[in-house]
Amino acid sequence: MSQVGIGIIGLGTISELHLKAYQNNPGAKLVAVCDLNEERARAKAEKYGVPNVYTDYREMLANPDVHAISVCTWNDTHALFSIAALDAGKHVLVEKPLCKTVEEALEVEAAVRRSGKQLQVGFVRRYGSNTGVVRSFIESGELGEIYYAKASCIRRVGNPGGWFGDIERSGGGPLIDVGVHVIDLCWYLMGRPKVKSISGNTYDKLGNRSNVRNFTHYKAADYSPDNNTVEDLANAMIRFDNGASLLVDVSFSLHAKEDELTVKLYGTKGGVELEPKLTFVLEKHDTMLNAVPQIDSVTFDFASGFQAEIDHYVAVCRGERETLSPVEDGVEMMKMLCGVYESGKLGREIAFD
């Protein structure tokens, strides 16, 4: 095909990054947008020159000019729209997480199998330039066997509220919203080993702390100070069948001194910190080195990361590349996320077959 006809379902904040990236890709053509809020849909269509506006996703999927879609909706509709699109013969890029439950994830995977179409999960950090550099070091054996990783994504006051704080629509709080990014990044670079066991904890002690003043933070469009049914904090130790382990903690609300984003991996020959600043920790000639690569960005840049993700997806739709984030990985990630929640609820470690 000369150009991939693109449809966008859901026109909230994250859709802007998708729309801009598609607009910048000569192999893609924005054909349709769909949102329950018709006014918002028409405004986006006018801004990006999109010819077709829908409020019913089924009508959009019936448009033969739409070859592929981005699902940018609430988490509770990811599976619904992905399966409908696949069954309609469309390729799918679905924002993380793949869905809300493992059962839904398996249903999406089955739809991919029967449709023969491509599905790419929006693990955008896999497509970051700093991730690519680290992957090349690991694949060359520079760091040896990666046996331990640790990651933190701590927000002191960072509950966006709205649908993010509504467990029925989101499926959870910081773990499923931002924790998925750092867990996936570590797991991906560790070689995607199978999960053996998870010991997790979740806490809902502080709420969204709407009383805090003089501190600006992102709020969802449907923010309400009284609406919050998700956890404040989650932490976990994840063990894999190859003996490696991952330690993670994430929060929307915590009495911490400052926000924190750290991603670290450790191997038998060296280590690496991807965030907050890409640094390799190496040992050469019996001397330890902290090596900072000379690249355009030593931290993840969302704009360029989304552009790389969308460019890769368009190439996948055109049959030119294979996705870096297939549906199988989305299923495994849901097992991990849901495993943390289950362990926290039961108060004990859970094992996987």
C-alpha positions as CSV (number, residue, x, y, z in Angstrom):
1,M,0.0,0.0,0.0
2,S,1.2,3.5,-0.7
3,Q,0.0,4.9,2.6
4,V,-1.5,3.3,5.7
5,G,-4.9,4.8,6.4
6,I,-5.0,5.6,10.2
7,G,-7.9,5.9,12.6
8,I,-7.7,7.1,16.2
9,I,-10.1,5.9,18.8
10,G,-10.1,8.2,21.9
11,L,-8.9,11.8,21.7
12,G,-7.7,12.6,25.2
13,T,-4.2,13.9,26.1
14,I,-2.2,10.9,24.8
15,S,-3.8,11.0,21.4
16,E,-1.9,14.2,20.6
17,L,1.4,12.3,20.5
18,H,-0.1,9.8,18.2
19,L,-1.7,12.3,15.9
20,K,1.5,14.4,15.6
21,A,3.6,11.3,14.9
22,Y,1.3,10.0,12.2
23,Q,1.2,13.4,10.6
24,N,5.0,13.4,10.5
25,N,5.2,10.0,8.8
26,P,4.9,10.0,5.0
27,G,3.8,6.4,5.0
28,A,0.7,7.1,7.0
29,K,-2.4,9.1,6.3
30,L,-4.8,10.2,9.1
31,V,-8.2,9.1,7.8
32,A,-10.6,9.1,10.8
33,V,-11.0,10.0,14.4
34,C,-13.5,8.7,16.9
35,D,-14.6,9.9,20.3
36,L,-17.8,10.0,22.3
37,N,-17.3,13.7,22.7
38,E,-18.2,14.9,19.2
39,E,-17.1,18.4,19.8
40,R,-13.6,17.3,20.8
41,A,-13.5,14.9,17.9
42,R,-14.3,17.6,15.4
43,A,-11.8,20.0,16.9
44,K,-9.0,17.4,16.6
45,A,-10.1,16.6,13.0
46,E,-9.9,20.2,12.1
47,K,-6.5,20.7,13.7
48,Y,-5.0,17.7,11.9
49,G,-7.0,17.8,8.6
50,V,-8.7,14.5,9.2
51,P,-11.7,14.0,6.8
52,N,-13.9,11.6,8.8
53,V,-15.3,12.1,12.3
54,Y,-17.1,9.4,14.3
55,T,-18.7,8.9,17.7
56,D,-19.4,5.2,17.1
57,Y,-16.2,3.1,16.7
58,R,-18.1,0.5,14.7
59,E,-18.9,3.0,12.0
60,M,-15.2,4.0,11.9
61,L,-14.1,0.4,11.6
62,A,-16.5,-0.1,8.7
63,N,-14.6,2.5,6.7
64,P,-12.5,0.7,4.1
65,D,-10.0,3.5,4.0
66,V,-9.0,2.8,7.6
67,H,-6.3,0.2,7.5
68,A,-4.9,0.5,11.1
69,I,-5.9,2.2,14.3
70,S,-4.5,3.6,17.5
71,V,-6.5,2.8,20.7
72,C,-6.0,5.8,23.1
73,T,-9.0,5.3,25.4
74,W,-9.5,4.3,29.0
75,N,-8.0,1.0,30.0
76,D,-11.3,-0.7,30.4
77,T,-12.0,-0.4,26.7
78,H,-8.6,-1.4,25.3
79,A,-9.6,-5.0,24.8
80,L,-13.0,-4.2,23.4
81,F,-11.7,-1.8,20.7
82,S,-8.6,-3.9,19.9
83,I,-10.7,-7.1,19.4
84,A,-13.3,-5.3,17.3
85,A,-10.6,-3.7,15.1
86,L,-8.7,-7.0,14.6
87,D,-12.0,-8.7,13.7
88,A,-12.7,-5.9,11.2
89,G,-9.4,-6.6,9.5
90,K,-7.5,-3.6,10.9
91,H,-4.0,-3.5,12.5
92,V,-3.9,-2.2,16.0
93,L,-1.6,-0.1,18.2
94,V,-3.0,-0.1,21.7
95,E,-1.8,2.1,24.4
96,K,-0.4,0.5,27.5
97,P,-1.5,-1.5,29.4
98,L,-2.9,-4.0,26.9
99,C,-6.1,-4.2,29.0
100,K,-7.2,-4.7,32.6
101,T,-7.0,-8.4,33.2
102,V,-5.1,-11.5,32.1
103,E,-8.4,-13.0,30.8
104,E,-8.9,-10.0,28.5
105,A,-5.3,-10.2,27.4
106,L,-5.8,-13.8,26.3
107,E,-8.9,-12.8,24.4
108,V,-6.9,-10.1,22.5
109,E,-4.2,-12.6,21.8
110,A,-6.7,-15.0,20.3
111,A,-8.1,-12.2,18.1
112,V,-4.7,-11.5,16.8
113,R,-4.3,-15.2,15.9
114,R,-7.6,-15.5,14.1
115,S,-7.4,-12.2,12.3
116,G,-3.8,-12.5,11.0
117,K,-3.4,-8.8,11.6
118,Q,-0.7,-7.0,13.6
119,L,-1.0,-5.7,17.1
120,Q,1.6,-3.5,18.7
121,V,1.4,-2.8,22.5
122,G,2.3,0.8,23.3
123,F,5.4,0.1,25.4
124,V,6.9,3.3,24.1
125,R,10.1,3.2,26.1
126,R,11.2,0.2,24.1
127,Y,11.5,2.6,21.1
128,G,13.6,5.2,22.9
129,S,17.0,6.0,21.5
130,N,18.7,5.4,24.9
131,T,17.0,2.0,25.1
132,G,18.4,1.1,21.7
133,V,21.9,1.9,22.8
134,V,21.6,-0.2,25.9
135,R,20.1,-3.1,24.0
136,S,23.1,-3.1,21.6
137,F,25.5,-3.2,24.6
138,I,23.6,-6.1,26.1
139,E,23.2,-8.1,22.9
140,S,27.0,-7.7,22.3
141,G,27.7,-9.2,25.7
142,E,29.3,-6.0,27.0
143,L,27.4,-6.3,30.3
144,G,27.4,-10.1,30.6
145,E,24.4,-11.9,32.1
146,I,21.7,-9.5,33.4
147,Y,20.6,-11.0,36.7
148,Y,19.2,-8.0,38.7
149,A,17.2,-4.9,37.9
150,K,15.5,-2.2,40.0
151,A,13.2,0.6,39.1
152,S,11.3,3.4,40.8
153,C,8.8,5.8,39.5
154,I,7.8,7.9,42.5
155,R,5.4,10.8,42.5
156,R,5.0,12.8,45.7
157,V,1.6,14.3,44.6
158,G,0.9,12.9,41.2
159,N,-2.5,11.3,41.1
160,P,-4.2,12.7,37.9
161,G,-7.6,11.9,39.3
162,G,-10.5,11.4,36.9
163,W,-10.5,8.1,35.1
164,F,-6.9,7.4,36.4
165,G,-8.3,7.4,39.9
166,D,-11.3,5.2,39.1
167,I,-10.4,1.5,39.4
168,E,-13.3,0.4,37.2
169,R,-12.0,2.4,34.2
170,S,-8.2,2.2,34.9
171,G,-7.8,-1.2,36.5
172,G,-5.4,0.3,39.1
173,G,-3.3,3.2,40.0
174,P,0.4,4.0,39.7
175,L,1.3,0.3,39.1
176,I,-0.8,-0.1,35.9
177,D,-0.3,3.6,34.8
178,V,3.4,4.4,35.2
179,G,4.8,1.2,36.8
180,V,4.1,-0.7,33.6
181,H,6.6,1.5,31.8
182,V,9.6,0.8,34.0
183,I,8.7,-2.8,34.7
184,D,8.4,-3.5,30.9
185,L,11.6,-1.6,30.2
186,C,13.6,-3.7,32.7
187,W,11.9,-7.0,31.6
188,Y,12.5,-6.2,27.9
189,L,16.2,-5.5,28.4
190,M,16.6,-8.6,30.7
191,G,15.6,-10.7,27.7
192,R,11.9,-11.2,28.6
193,P,12.3,-14.1,31.0
194,K,9.2,-16.0,32.2
195,V,7.9,-15.0,35.7
196,K,8.4,-17.6,38.4
197,S,7.0,-15.7,41.5
198,I,5.8,-12.3,42.7
199,S,5.7,-10.8,46.1
200,G,3.9,-7.5,46.0
201,N,2.3,-4.9,48.3
202,T,-0.2,-2.1,47.6
203,Y,-1.2,0.7,49.8
204,D,-4.1,3.2,49.8
205,K,-3.2,5.4,52.8
206,L,-3.0,9.0,51.4
207,G,-5.6,9.3,48.5
208,N,-5.0,12.0,45.9
209,R,-4.0,14.6,48.5
210,S,-6.2,17.3,46.9
211,N,-5.6,19.4,50.0
212,V,-2.0,20.1,48.9
213,R,-1.5,23.7,47.7
214,N,1.2,25.6,45.9
215,F,2.3,22.5,44.0
216,T,1.3,22.1,40.3
217,H,0.8,18.6,38.9
218,Y,-1.1,17.1,35.9
219,K,-4.8,16.5,36.3
220,A,-7.1,14.5,34.1
221,A,-9.7,16.4,32.1
222,D,-12.4,14.8,34.4
223,Y,-10.5,15.4,37.6
224,S,-12.5,15.4,40.8
225,P,-10.9,15.9,44.2
226,D,-13.2,13.3,45.8
227,N,-12.8,10.5,43.2
228,N,-10.1,8.0,44.0
229,T,-10.4,4.2,44.3
230,V,-6.8,3.2,43.3
231,E,-3.7,2.5,45.2
232,D,-1.2,5.3,46.3
233,L,1.8,3.0,46.2
234,A,2.8,-0.4,45.0
235,N,6.0,-2.4,45.3
236,A,7.1,-5.8,44.3
237,M,9.9,-8.4,44.0
238,I,9.5,-10.3,40.8
239,R,11.5,-13.5,40.3
240,F,12.1,-15.1,36.9
241,D,12.7,-18.7,35.9
242,N,16.3,-17.9,34.8
243,G,17.2,-16.8,38.4
244,A,17.0,-13.1,37.6
245,S,15.0,-10.7,39.8
246,L,13.4,-7.3,39.5
247,L,12.7,-4.9,42.4
248,V,10.2,-2.1,41.7
249,D,8.2,0.6,43.5
250,V,5.8,3.2,42.1
251,S,3.6,5.8,43.6
252,F,1.0,8.4,42.8
253,S,1.2,9.8,46.3
254,L,3.9,9.5,48.9
255,H,5.6,11.6,51.6
256,A,8.9,11.5,49.7
257,K,11.4,14.3,49.5
258,E,11.2,14.5,45.7
259,D,9.9,12.8,42.6
260,E,12.1,10.0,41.4
261,L,12.5,8.0,38.2
262,T,15.3,5.4,38.2
263,V,15.9,2.4,36.0
264,K,19.0,0.2,36.7
265,L,20.2,-3.1,35.4
266,Y,23.1,-5.1,36.7
267,G,25.1,-7.8,34.9
268,T,28.1,-10.0,35.5
269,K,30.4,-7.8,33.4
270,G,28.8,-4.3,34.0
271,G,25.8,-2.4,34.8
272,V,23.7,0.4,33.3
273,E,21.4,3.2,34.6
274,L,18.9,4.3,31.9
275,E,17.2,6.9,34.1
276,P,17.6,9.6,35.2
277,K,20.7,9.7,32.9
278,L,22.1,7.0,30.8
279,T,25.4,5.8,32.3
280,F,27.2,2.5,31.9
281,V,29.2,1.1,34.8
282,L,32.0,-0.9,33.4
283,E,35.2,-2.6,34.5
284,K,38.2,-2.2,32.2
285,H,41.8,-3.1,32.9
286,D,41.0,-3.7,36.6
287,T,39.5,-0.2,36.8
288,M,35.9,0.7,37.3
289,L,34.4,3.3,34.9
290,N,31.3,5.3,34.9
291,A,30.8,5.9,31.1
292,V,28.3,8.5,29.8
293,P,27.6,7.9,26.1
294,Q,27.7,10.9,23.8
295,I,24.2,10.7,22.2
296,D,21.5,13.3,21.6
297,S,19.5,12.3,24.6
298,V,20.7,10.5,27.7
299,T,17.2,10.2,29.1
300,F,13.9,9.2,27.5
301,D,12.3,11.9,25.3
302,F,8.6,11.4,24.9
303,A,8.2,13.2,21.6
304,S,11.0,11.4,19.8
305,G,10.0,8.1,21.5
306,F,6.5,8.3,20.3
307,Q,7.6,9.2,16.8
308,A,9.9,6.2,16.8
309,E,7.1,4.0,18.0
310,I,4.6,5.2,15.4
311,D,7.2,5.0,12.6
312,H,7.9,1.4,13.6
313,Y,4.2,0.6,13.7
314,V,3.6,2.1,10.3
315,A,6.5,0.0,8.9
316,V,4.9,-3.1,10.6
317,C,1.5,-2.3,9.0
318,R,3.3,-2.1,5.6
319,G,5.0,-5.5,6.2
320,E,8.4,-4.0,6.4
321,R,9.3,-4.7,10.0
322,E,8.3,-6.8,13.0
323,T,7.0,-5.1,16.1
324,L,9.2,-4.8,19.2
325,S,6.2,-5.1,21.4
326,P,3.9,-7.9,20.3
327,V,0.7,-9.1,21.9
328,E,2.5,-12.0,23.7
329,D,4.5,-9.4,25.6
330,G,1.3,-7.6,26.5
331,V,-0.1,-10.8,27.9
332,E,3.0,-11.4,30.0
333,M,3.0,-7.9,31.3
334,M,-0.7,-8.3,32.4
335,K,0.4,-11.4,34.3
336,M,3.0,-9.4,36.2
337,L,0.8,-6.4,36.9
338,C,-2.2,-8.5,38.0
339,G,0.2,-10.7,40.0
340,V,1.4,-7.8,42.0
341,Y,-2.2,-6.8,42.8
342,E,-3.1,-10.4,43.7
343,S,-0.1,-10.8,45.9
344,G,-0.9,-7.5,47.7
345,K,-4.5,-8.5,48.2
346,L,-3.6,-12.0,49.5
347,G,-0.7,-10.8,51.6
348,R,1.6,-13.5,50.3
349,E,3.9,-14.5,47.5
350,I,2.2,-16.1,44.5
351,A,3.8,-18.6,42.1
352,F,3.4,-19.1,38.4
353,D,3.5,-22.3,36.4
